Amino acid sequence: MKKLMLLSVLCLMSMATFAQKNADAAVAELTSKVELSDVQEAKLLSIETQFASDLKEILKLKESEPKTYYNKLSYLKEVKLGAIKDLINEDQMDSYVAYRTAKVQARNAKYKKWQADDLSELEIRILLMEAM
């Protein structure tokens, strides 16, 4: 019983660490493209951490219910992007739009590759949403 409790605690800690690393990487990526204030960085980290936490909740649906997973992921991405847009001020918007445009172009290249790989439309949509 003690081993099971210890294993559970270790699993939870490792998931929290993984989510934090993903959030830190996302904040670093956006910060390198858009000059953010310290307050904005802290808020962005909070947004990304919440997104990572929410993503962990729905990840189990990816294999069992891919359509539901896609819908929930799409909603989470929409909420996250909306929160980030609210965070960015007018002076930073041009840099942010350029950053998002570059991400879209990279996703478009991946889309063509995945189509050539003959993946289903749902699989492609999920991959595109995850790459967003």
C-alpha positions in Angstrom: 0.0 0.0 0.0 2.8 2.4 0.8 4.5 1.6 -2.5 1.3 2.4 -4.3 0.9 5.7 -2.5 4.5 6.6 -3.3 4.1 5.7 -6.9 0.9 7.8 -7.1 2.7 10.8 -5.6 5.7 10.4 -8.0 3.4 10.2 -11.0 1.5 13.3 -10.0 4.8 15.2 -9.4 6.2 14.1 -12.8 3.0 15.2 -14.6 3.1 18.6 -12.8 6.8 19.0 -13.8 6.0 18.0 -17.4 3.2 20.5 -17.6 5.4 23.2 -16.1 8.1 22.6 -18.7 5.6 22.8 -21.5 4.2 26.0 -20.1 7.7 27.5 -19.6 8.7 26.5 -23.2 5.6 28.2 -24.6 6.2 31.3 -22.6 9.8 31.4 -23.8 8.8 31.0 -27.4 6.3 33.8 -27.4 8.5 36.0 -25.3 11.3 35.6 -27.9 8.9 36.9 -30.6 7.0 39.5 -28.7 8.5 41.8 -26.1 6.4 41.1 -23.0 6.6 42.8 -19.6 7.2 40.8 -16.5 3.6 41.1 -15.6 2.5 39.8 -19.0 5.0 36.9 -18.8 3.6 35.9 -15.4 0.0 36.0 -16.8 1.1 34.1 -19.9 2.7 31.4 -17.7 -0.6 31.2 -15.8 -2.5 30.8 -19.1 -0.1 28.2 -20.4 -0.1 26.2 -17.1 -3.9 26.1 -17.0 -3.9 25.0 -20.7 -1.5 22.2 -19.9 -3.6 21.1 -17.0 -6.8 21.1 -19.1 -5.0 19.2 -21.9 -4.0 16.5 -19.5 -7.6 16.1 -18.6 -8.7 15.4 -22.1 -5.7 13.5 -23.4 -7.2 10.2 -22.5 -9.9 10.8 -25.1 -7.4 11.0 -28.0 -7.4 7.2 -28.6 -10.9 6.3 -27.4 -13.0 9.2 -28.7 -10.9 11.2 -31.2 -13.8 13.4 -32.3 -14.6 14.4 -28.8 -10.9 15.0 -28.1 -10.7 17.2 -31.2 -13.7 19.3 -30.2 -12.4 19.8 -26.6 -8.9 20.6 -27.8 -10.2 23.1 -30.3 -12.2 24.8 -27.5 -9.2 24.9 -25.2 -7.0 26.4 -27.9 -9.6 29.0 -28.7 -9.8 30.0 -25.0 -6.1 30.1 -24.7 -5.6 32.2 -27.8 -8.3 34.6 -26.7 -6.7 35.0 -23.3 -3.3 35.7 -25.0 -4.8 38.2 -27.4 -6.4 40.0 -24.4 -2.9 40.0 -22.8 -1.1 41.6 -25.7 -1.3 45.4 -26.0 -1.7 47.3 -29.2 2.0 48.1 -29.6 2.8 44.3 -29.4 0.0 43.2 -31.8 2.1 43.5 -35.0 4.8 41.2 -33.5 2.2 38.8 -32.3 0.4 38.6 -35.6 3.8 38.0 -37.4 4.5 35.2 -34.8 1.0 33.6 -35.4 1.4 33.9 -39.2 4.7 32.1 -39.1 3.1 29.3 -37.0 0.2 29.0 -39.6 2.7 28.7 -42.5 4.5 25.9 -40.6 1.2 24.2 -40.0 0.3 24.5 -43.7 3.5 22.8 -44.7 2.7 20.0 -42.2 -0.8 19.7 -43.6 0.4 19.0 -47.1 2.8 16.3 -45.8 0.1 14.6 -43.7 -2.2 14.7 -46.7 0.5 13.0 -48.8 0.9 10.4 -46.0 -2.8 9.6 -46.5 -3.9 10.3 -43.0 -7.7 10.7 -42.3 -9.2 14.2 -42.2 -9.8 13.8 -38.4 -6.2 12.7 -37.8 -5.0 15.7 -39.7 -7.2 18.1 -37.9 -6.1 16.8 -34.5 -2.4 17.1 -35.6 -3.0 20.6 -36.8 -4.7 21.6 -33.6 -1.9 20.1 -31.5 0.6 22.0 -33.6 -1.2 25.3 -33.1 
